[in-house]
Amino acid sequence: MSAAADNRVLVLNRLWQAVNICTVERAMGLLYTGHAQVVYEDEGNFNTFSFREWCDISSAHDGDDVVRTISIRIRIPRIIVLLFFDRLPSKEVKFTRNNLFERDKNTCQYCGKKFERKDLNIDHVVPRQRGGRTTWMNVVCSCVPCNRRKANRTPEEANMHLIRVPRKPRWRPFVEIKFSQTVDHSWRHFVDLAYWNVELGQD
């Protein structure tokens, strides 16, 4: 495959909801086996094409975004829709560092000041050494000075007050896409901005 195959393809389920981002190679495999169709935007309308139909359309395409094999030349799709898969995006918000910063709006939950994420710590309201768990309801953002001041104590013991009680945030879409010139903007119809990362360990 060509260098253009390094692109990524947005995957929709049968309800046309974004469920994944895959490689071009994986997308081509799903198209070839009939498990998916290409979704193509044309003047605001989204049309679907089978693998054979997409090959026929690709023959007239003159851009660099193509995959070449010995026998065919096929344009790289930007979006595919699965034909046999109805799974919805997870309703659970992943418990990640980025999602925690997002929930607390990059704000220390003790002094109320906003910081760059690199200058924030993750604080256990009830310290781990005191039985506090790593959960949405017991973890907050804190600045370094407040974190040092609180130390291995509860806020009450340190004479500190949370600006808001930590809660599990409401569900948001599962995937974050940072839009740029390298990303097809037709994705905007299917993807909302949110964070997804490796989940923080819970105990």
N, C-alpha and C positions, 0 to 999 in steps of 0.2 A: 504493500500500500504506500501511497505517497505521503509527504509530510503533512498534507491537509488532513490526513486521517488522525492526526493528534487532536483534532477538534472534539467537542463533546456534543452529545445529542440528548435533548430533553425527552423523557419518556412519560406518556400519559396513559392512564388506565382507560377502560372502556367508557367510563363516565367523563372522559376528557379532563381528568384531574392529574396534576403533576405528581408522580410517585418516585421518580428517580432521574439520575443523569448517567448516561452510559457512554462507552467508547463508540467510535464509528464502526469498529469491527463487530462489536456486539450488536449494534443496531442493524448492520447489514445482514448478520446472521438471522435475526428475528424477522427481517423483511423477506429474506430468501426462503425461509421455511414457512412463510405464511402466517406467522404469529403476530405480525404487526403490519401497519401501513404507514406510508409517509403522510405527514400533515404539512401542507404547503399553503402559505398565505398569498393571496393574489387580490390586490386592491381591497383589503379589509375582509375578504372572505377566506375561510379555511376549507380547503378541499383535501380529500384523501386519495392516495394512489397505491396500488399494489406494486410489488417488486417489478413485475414486467412492465406495467404502465410507467413506473418511474424511470426504468431503463430507456423506454422509448422517448420520454420527455428529455432525459439527460443527453440524448444524442445530438440535440440542437443547442445544448448549453456550451458556452464558449469561455467560461471562467476557469480559475485555477482550483476551485473547491471541488475536485473530482477524485474518485478512486479508479485506478486503472488495473484491469486484470488482463490476461492473455486475450480474452475474447470480448470483453465489454468495457465500456467507459461509463461510469455512473456518478451522478452528482451526489455530493454528501448531503444527506437530509439534516435539517436543523431540529425537527420535531418528529417523533413517531408516536402512534397510538396503538396500544396493545389490543388484540382482538379477543383474547380469552382470559382477561385478568381484571377483576373488579375491585381490588384492594384499595381502600381509602388511605390517604395520608394519616399517620398516627395522630390521635387526638391528645396524646400525652406530650407535654413540653419536656424536652430532654434536659436533664439536670447537668448543665455544663457551666464552665467558667464564664463564657461569653453570654450565655442566657442569664446568668446571675447578675453580671454587670448591666445587661440590658434591663432587667427587672428593676434594679436599683438606680438606673439612669446615671451610672458612673459617679454616684454620690455617696460619700461616707454617711452611713446610717447613724452615726453618733454626733458628728459636728455639723452635718448638713452641707459641707462644701463639695463641689464637683472637682474631679481630678481626671487626668489621663489614666487609662486603664493600667498602664505599667506602674503607676504610683499608688495603686489600690491593693489592699490585701483582702483575703477572704477570712472572715472572723466567725467563729462558732459562738453564738450568743451564750449558750451554756457550754463551757469548755469541754472538749473531748475527754480530758482527764477527770471530769466530773460527771461523765456519763452522757454528755451531749452528743447527738447524732448528726451525721452529715446529711441533712435534709433541707428542703426549701424553707421549712419553718424554723430552722435553727442556724441558718447561715446567712450572713449579710456582708456587704462591702464595707470596708473601713480603711481610712487613711493610716499611714504608718504611725504618726503620733498618737492617734486614738487607739490603735491596736496595741501600742506599747503601754499606754496608760491603763488600758483595761486588763492587759496581761491575762493571767489564768484565773479570772474572776467573772462573776456574772455582772451585767450592767448595774444592777442594784448595789452590789458589793463595791463596785468602783465609783459609785455615785454618778453614773452616766445614764443617759436616756436615749432609747431608739427613737428616731424621728417617725418611723412607722413600723408596725408589727410585720415581720416577714411572713409572706404567704406564697403558696404555689401560684405562679402566674396562669392566666387564661391561655388556652391553646392558641398557637399561631402556626401558620403554614410551616412545613417541615424543612424547607430548603432555603438557603440564602444564595442569591445570585448577585454579584457585583457587576452591574451593567457597564459595559464599555464598548468601544468600537469593535472589539473582537467577539462580542456576543450578539446573536441574532435577536433583535428587539421584538420579534414575534413571540418570544418567550414571555414577555410582559403580560400577555393575555392569560397565562396559565400559572405563573409563579409570583408569589408575594415575597417580600423581604423578611427574612428571619434567620436566626442562627441555628446551625447544626454542627455539632462537634462530638468528640468522644465524651461520653457521659462521665461526670464526676463520680468517684466511688462512694457508694452508700454503705453504711454499716449499722 
